[in-house]
Amino acid sequence: MARKQKLNAGEWLTRGLATVGAGALALGATTVLVDFFGSPLSYTIRQKPAGPLDSDEFLQYLSVVTDGALRRTRATRLRNGAEFYPSEVEAIRHARQSINLEYYEFAEGRVGEEILDGLRERARAGVEVRLVVDAVGSLHTRDRFFDGLRSAGGHMRWYNPLRLKTWQRVNNRTHRKLMIVDGDTGFIGGAGVADHWLYDTAQGPAWRDTVFRVEGEGIAGLISTFSENWLECSGEILSGSRQFGSPPGSEGAPGFVVISTPHGGGTQARTLFQVLIQCARHSLRITTPYFLPDRSAREALAEAARRGVRVEILTAGPHIDHPVVRRLSRESSRRMLEAGASIHEYQPSMIHAKLMTVDHQWCVVGSTNFDHRSFGLNDEVNLAVLDRDLAAVIESDFEEDLRQSRPLTLAVLGHRRLSREDRLLDHVVKWES
């Protein structure tokens, strides 16, 4: 009898552990799905601003709802690594006061060595150098890779390193890519520091990406962005005249830096995109490597297409670095295609740029992908400017990229429903819809 009771107790323990394990797996799977498709938080605007998108009323409204200070900014487009890396290296080598950098990916290789060589030289010359690197985005980069910078007097910190005490926040990464030199010149965009942005590698051709050189009052927003993560990583509040440079001029286009970090499931970046999509009147052009819009974004894009807005989306094609995302993206695109939006997949290489233009006048550039990781989990930064000249440059690049892309059509999607894996992905999309 006692033996039977012990066996029953053991069985109950086994069943209990199995239940806990299954619950943990289910929770983990749910977390993965939410990471792909977004939280249940919905976004909408009950009453759109009455004025046109270039009115003072709309500028003030967008500034308030995204918590971005309205400032004049000059932005210069740098297309691909052949343009932006030389410009960044030149800025580093001419630095006299300070260099602040923050990257999701800072990889070992020729590009990383060249950037670090410039930083080490400037640190030895007395320039204040601070670098923040995400611990997951640069998981394969060894800590000793930065020892030379530390020895030269520079300062380097890992963002949210993997520790037992921080496991609850493991999903929060800094996906920001920015540099500020002498407090008066900045760089913002989609590219990190790695060879695949400049050279062909074993994984494929050099990536297509865009970075912007920033000057003017908007630099203050980039400094605020960096100082937020520097404080979080080091405990140091950024200070000193070397960090803030001379007072910037007031030339340039009106706009603001949107500093986005998770709180309560929503972010300022998500608000920025939702407002511009719902208020667009003529055109929306979006370039993003990973196109996985949540329900609110899908409905807003489809509704924009139905009311006559020309909605064009350019995303990664066969060279995407995460193929499963491409398959999920294709299935989540059906409603937008049915509403009249056009979606194209870039063919020559991996496209990694994050760009949006609205009505040929608003430009949004920065680090945010069109997916829930960027909108709801990561620290991101975007520059939103009302600049028709810059929009013309970005849209000219868009047209060139479009010529090297293939349209995604409902017919193409129809032929994808073949494999067991694809049918499973269909169910995943339907589960969230």
LINHU-V877206 format. One record per residue. D_FIRST is the distance of its C-alpha to the first C-alpha in whole Angstrom. Layout:
d_first-><D_FIRST/D_FIRST>
This chain:
d_first-><0/4/5/5/6/9/10/11/12/14/15/16/18/20/21/22/24/26/27/29/30/31/33/35/36/37/39/40/42/43/45/46/48/49/51/52/53/53/52/52/55/58/62/65/68/69/73/74/77/80/83/83/81/83/84/84/82/79/79/78/76/74/74/73/70/69/70/72/76/79/81/83/82/84/81/82/80/80/78/76/76/79/80/78/77/80/81/78/79/83/81/79/82/85/82/84/81/78/76/72/70/67/65/62/63/65/64/65/68/72/72/70/72/75/74/72/76/78/75/75/79/79/77/79/82/81/79/76/73/70/68/64/62/59/56/54/58/59/55/57/60/60/60/63/65/66/67/70/71/69/71/74/73/72/68/65/62/59/58/54/53/49/48/44/46/48/45/45/49/49/50/53/56/60/61/65/67/70/73/76/78/81/80/82/81/77/75/73/71/69/69/67/68/67/69/68/71/74/73/72/69/66/64/68/71/72/70/72/72/74/75/77/79/80/82/84/82/79/78/77/74/73/73/71/68/68/68/65/63/65/64/60/60/62/63/66/68/71/74/78/81/80/78/80/83/86/86/86/88/88/89/87/85/83/79/76/73/70/67/64/60/57/56/54/54/58/61/65/65/63/65/68/68/67/70/72/71/71/74/76/79/80/78/75/74/71/70/67/65/62/62/59/60/58/58/61/63/63/64/66/68/68/69/72/73/73/76/78/77/77/73/73/70/70/67/66/66/65/65/63/60/57/58/54/56/59/57/56/59/61/58/59/62/63/64/66/68/68/70/72/71/72/70/71/69/71/71/73/70/67/69/67/70/69/72/73/76/77/80/82/82/79/77/73/73/70/66/65/63/63/59/56/56/59/59/56/55/57/60/63/67/70/74/75/79/81/83/85/86/83/82/84/83/80/80/83/80/78/80/81/77/77/79/77/74/72/72/68/69/67/67/66/63/63/63/60/57/56/53/50/50/53/51/48/51/52/49/49/52/52/49/51/54>
